[in-house]
Amino acid sequence: MTSPTSEETTDLSESAEAEPTRKSGFLPATYEELKLVVWPSRQQLFSESIAVILMVSLSAAVIAAVSRFYSWASSQIF
């Protein structure tokens, strides 16, 4: 078993210090975490929203088409 290097021990001590204590409370800790979030730009948000809407619409159309095909096929057989 190897012992941690000095870099690993500083990473561990920094992460332990970065964790909020119970005394600081939930809301202040949440606020601190939200400051670390990288929010998307307006253009990125718009383009990714359009991509999601298109993919969901395409998936719904494919599922509907497959469902109608199987419905038609089962009506031909039975």
C-alpha positions as CSV (number, residue, x, y, z in Angstrom):
1,M,0.0,0.0,0.0
2,T,1.4,3.4,-0.9
3,S,1.2,6.6,1.1
4,P,-0.5,9.6,-0.5
5,T,1.7,12.3,-2.1
6,S,1.8,15.8,-0.9
7,E,-0.5,16.8,-3.8
8,E,-3.1,14.3,-2.8
9,T,-3.1,15.3,0.8
10,T,-3.5,19.0,-0.1
11,D,-6.4,18.1,-2.4
12,L,-8.1,16.2,0.5
13,S,-7.6,19.0,3.0
14,E,-8.9,21.6,0.6
15,S,-12.0,19.6,-0.2
16,A,-12.6,19.0,3.5
17,E,-12.4,22.8,4.1
18,A,-14.7,23.5,1.2
19,E,-17.5,21.3,2.6
20,P,-20.0,23.3,4.5
21,T,-20.4,22.6,8.2
22,R,-23.8,22.0,9.8
23,K,-23.5,25.4,11.6
24,S,-23.6,27.3,8.3
25,G,-26.9,25.9,7.3
26,F,-28.5,24.6,4.2
27,L,-29.5,27.8,2.4
28,P,-26.1,29.5,2.6
29,A,-24.4,26.3,1.4
30,T,-26.9,26.1,-1.5
31,Y,-26.2,29.7,-2.4
32,E,-22.5,29.0,-2.4
33,E,-23.0,26.0,-4.7
34,L,-25.2,28.0,-7.1
35,K,-22.4,30.6,-7.5
36,L,-20.2,27.8,-8.9
37,V,-22.7,26.8,-11.6
38,V,-21.7,27.8,-15.2
39,W,-25.0,29.1,-16.7
40,P,-25.5,28.8,-20.4
41,S,-25.6,31.8,-22.6
42,R,-29.0,32.9,-24.1
43,Q,-28.0,31.7,-27.6
44,Q,-26.8,28.3,-26.2
45,L,-30.0,27.9,-24.2
46,F,-32.1,28.7,-27.2
47,S,-30.3,26.4,-29.6
48,E,-30.3,23.5,-27.2
49,S,-34.0,24.0,-26.4
50,I,-34.8,23.8,-30.1
51,A,-32.7,20.7,-30.4
52,V,-34.6,19.0,-27.5
53,I,-38.0,20.0,-28.9
54,L,-37.1,18.6,-32.4
55,M,-35.8,15.3,-31.0
56,V,-38.8,14.8,-28.8
57,S,-41.1,15.6,-31.7
58,L,-39.2,13.2,-34.0
59,S,-39.3,10.5,-31.4
60,A,-43.0,10.9,-30.9
61,A,-43.7,10.8,-34.6
62,V,-41.6,7.6,-35.0
63,I,-43.4,5.9,-32.0
64,A,-46.8,7.0,-33.5
65,A,-45.9,5.6,-36.9
66,V,-44.7,2.3,-35.5
67,S,-47.8,2.0,-33.3
68,R,-50.1,2.7,-36.3
69,F,-48.2,0.2,-38.4
70,Y,-48.6,-2.5,-35.8
71,S,-52.3,-1.6,-35.4
72,W,-52.8,-1.9,-39.1
73,A,-50.9,-5.1,-39.4
74,S,-52.8,-6.7,-36.5
75,S,-56.1,-5.7,-38.1
76,Q,-55.1,-7.4,-41.3
77,I,-54.1,-10.6,-39.5
78,F,-57.0,-10.8,-37.1
